[in-house]
Amino acid sequence: MQKLVQIVLITVVAAIVVVGWRWHGYVTNTESPYDEVGIELNSRMPGPINKWGCDRLHATFGNVLPPYGCQTGDDGRSWR
């Protein structure tokens, strides 16, 4: 039983590292704020983490429309 718990724990930690690495790569990129996987990951992050990611994207891509998860207002054209 202990071996099973260890395997599950290692799998969960590895998944968190992979998802976190992919999300961080998206919010710090300089190519495009419209990567589908990155948008989905950022929009599902908890509030403070999502806000930090949106702030990073806004600093890099402030002159374009915000991606899903970083929009505010009714028109969807304003950054958080």
N, C-alpha and C positions, 0 to 999 in steps of 0.2 A: 504494500500500500504506500509506503514511504517513497518508493521508486516512482510510482505513478504521480504522486504529488510533485516530486522533483521535476519530472518531465513536463507536467502541465505548467508549473511555475516558469521553467526555462522557456517554454513556448510562448507564454503570455509576455514575458519580459522582451523576448526577441521581437514579437509583433509590435509592442509599444515602441521599441527602438526603431524599427523599420518605418512605421507610420510617422513617428516624430521626425525622423531624418527626411522623409519625403515632404512633410509639411514645411519644415524649416527651409528646405531647398526651394520650395515654391515661394514663400514669403520674402526670401532674400534674393530672388532671381532678378535679372535685369533685362530679360527678353520680352515677356508678356504677362499681364495679370490674368489672362483668360485661359489658363491651363485647367481643363475640366477636372482632373483628379485633385489638383491643388485647391481649386475653388470648393470642391465638396469637402475636403479635409478641413479647410479653414472655416467653412460655415458650420461645421459640426463641433468645433472646439468650444470649450467652456468660455464664458464671457470675457474674462481678462486676457486669456490667450488669444481669442479671436480678435479682440481690440488691438492687441499688440501686433498681430499679423496684418490687420487692416492698416494700422499706422505705418508699418514698414512698406506695404504696397503703395499707400498714398504718397509716402515720401519719394518713392521711385517713379510711380506712374500717376502723379497728381493731375495731369492734364487730360486724362482719358476717363471714360465712364467707369465707375467702380464695379467690380465683380460681385456676384451674388454673395451675400453674407457681409458685405462691407457697405451696403447701401443704407441710406436713411431718407426719411421723407416719403411722400406719396409718389413723387415722380421717378424715383430710382436713379436719379442723376447726381445725388449728393453723397459724398463720402461721410462715414461716421466720424 
